[in-house]
Amino acid sequence: MGSLSIWHWIIVIAVVLLLFGRGKISDLMGDVAQGIKAFKKGMQDDDTTAEKKPEPVKSIDSNAASSTAARSDVGSKAV
């Protein structure tokens, strides 16, 4: 009683086909296949972006940093 026999599976498949019809199931399976293809394509795109050269590290010019540090009094006016 714990396992399903072949007759149980045949009845289940017949009920599913009667409820959903043959056309809806094939459309659903086509949508699932397109989703899987899109997922695989997305995974390949992620792999190719990871293999690209990393961007060079941007550095801050020390002269620009000292000029902004000297202007620390901006905005400290008392009203």
matplotlib code that plots the C-alpha trace (Angstrom):
import matplotlib.pyplot as plt

x = [0.0, 3.0, 4.1, 2.2, 1.7, 1.6, -2.2, -2.0, 0.3, -1.9, -4.9, -3.0, -1.7, -5.2, -6.7, -3.9, -4.5, -8.3, -7.9, -5.2, -5.5, -2.7, -2.1, -1.6, 0.9, 3.0, 2.9, 4.0, 6.9, 8.0, 8.0, 10.0, 12.5, 12.9, 13.4, 16.2, 17.9, 17.7, 19.2, 22.1, 22.7, 22.7, 25.2, 27.5, 27.3, 28.3, 31.3, 32.5, 32.2, 34.2, 37.0, 37.4, 40.3, 39.7, 39.6, 42.8, 42.7, 41.9, 44.2, 43.6, 46.0, 47.7, 47.4, 43.7, 43.3, 45.3, 43.3, 40.0, 41.5, 42.5, 38.9, 37.5, 36.1, 33.4, 30.0, 31.0, 29.7, 27.7, 24.4]
y = [0.0, 2.3, 2.3, 3.3, 0.6, 1.1, 1.3, 4.2, 6.1, 5.5, 6.9, 9.9, 10.6, 10.2, 12.7, 15.2, 14.9, 15.3, 18.4, 20.3, 18.9, 17.9, 21.4, 23.1, 20.6, 20.9, 24.7, 24.5, 22.1, 24.5, 27.4, 25.3, 24.5, 28.2, 29.0, 26.4, 27.8, 31.3, 30.2, 28.4, 31.5, 33.7, 31.4, 31.6, 35.4, 35.4, 33.2, 35.4, 38.6, 37.0, 36.1, 39.7, 41.8, 43.7, 47.5, 49.3, 50.6, 54.3, 56.4, 59.7, 62.5, 63.7, 67.4, 67.1, 65.5, 68.2, 71.0, 69.5, 68.9, 72.6, 73.7, 72.2, 75.5, 75.5, 75.3, 76.2, 79.8, 80.8, 82.5]
z = [0.0, 0.5, -3.1, -6.2, -8.8, -12.6, -12.5, -10.0, -12.4, -15.4, -13.5, -12.4, -15.9, -17.3, -14.8, -15.5, -19.2, -18.8, -16.5, -18.4, -21.9, -24.2, -25.7, -22.3, -21.1, -24.3, -24.0, -20.4, -21.2, -24.0, -21.5, -19.1, -21.8, -22.8, -19.1, -18.8, -22.0, -20.7, -17.4, -19.1, -21.3, -18.2, -16.5, -19.5, -19.6, -15.9, -16.7, -19.5, -17.5, -14.7, -17.1, -18.4, -17.3, -14.1, -14.4, -13.3, -9.8, -9.7, -7.5, -5.9, -6.7, -3.5, -4.6, -5.0, -1.6, 0.2, -1.4, -0.2, 3.3, 3.5, 2.9, 6.1, 7.1, 4.4, 5.9, 9.4, 9.3, 12.4, 11.8]

ax = plt.figure().add_subplot(projection="3d")
ax.plot(x, y, z, "-o")
ax.set_aspect("equal")
plt.show()
